[in-house]
Amino acid sequence: MTSHLTCKSVQPELLEVNRAPTFSGLWPLRQVLEYTTIGRSQWLIGVKQGIYPSPVRLSKRRIAWKAAEVRAFVEGLS
């Protein structure tokens, strides 16, 4: 028995992955990295060294960054 996979046509706008982060509140690491265009490991090393803004602990296993602090940091680089 042979199975055939069919590919449905998908509209290009539905495939868009990189969405601009919201400009309020707290950002998870994914949004911080999208906004700063810094790699994950490089960002986390910079946070440990005190180069980048520190996160806020939301729960035992979850952290986020203040959006205002991340924006101010990026604007300070220009």
Secondary structure, DSSP 4 states (H G I P E B T S, - for coil): -----------GGGS----PPPSSSEE-HHHHHHHH---HHHHHHHHHHTSSPPPEEEETTEEEEEHHHHHHHHHHH-
